[in-house]
């Protein structure tokens, strides 16, 4: 697999700071998460990028080569992204880190509209819609505020659980949610609102409160928390490949309603391009309309 732009940004930050803690602060992520991502990048490229000891961090010869190329790639992407934004018909689509990027290309093809990504963390349940950083957003239902947004359902899929390979339930082909209910869970931050409740499985707990062993604002932080044994977490079936990591495994969960992915936009955004996008996506075979508040009222 080729490195992501995110991996290159992480590497460049460490290469420029030559200090993992300072680089993590610059990137606004946890330092253990950054260290893990750099180690994963080194394994992926099969090279050592940094000489590390207790006192200093230095670039290796391979690291210096990658730094030169990574800067060029990131600069080219920034120029390309600006050009896309200025193209006029580009729509910004908010994407949380836990949603597969491959779907964006399919939506472009189905809608005929060019899309530019706005990456959002789980602290913003609207994925950029509320602050108008995005025109559209991919989000798992329920939407954070049904009065402010309209949406189209794209696909429905079962929920899985991510857990350590040595977990007492890891040898089962599938796991009933009743057997997970008393386990500690890694939760989204409180700002995630309804999404936090949904991915804790609260819709199947009968009013019982979950045990929260830790919190994570990004997919990387959640992976780190499960690896450290702070808890298990639910995820969509299509996102299971994103969480492949030594020492972890994922299993389908029974006794839970499925999750549904939707494309959403602001209810007060009546631009023709937005409505055209929604209609073309539906015509392109992406699911069926999900009732909006206005539809329910009718």
Helices and strands as residue ranges (DSSP letters): H 5-17, H 20-27, H 31-45, E 50-52, E 57-59, H 61-85, E 91-96, H 102-111, E 115-120, E 136-140, E 149-157, E 159-164, E 174-176, H 177-180, E 184-188, G 190-192, H 194-199, G 202-204, E 211-216, H 219-227, E 233-236, G 237-243, E 248-254, E 259-266, H 272-283, H 293-297
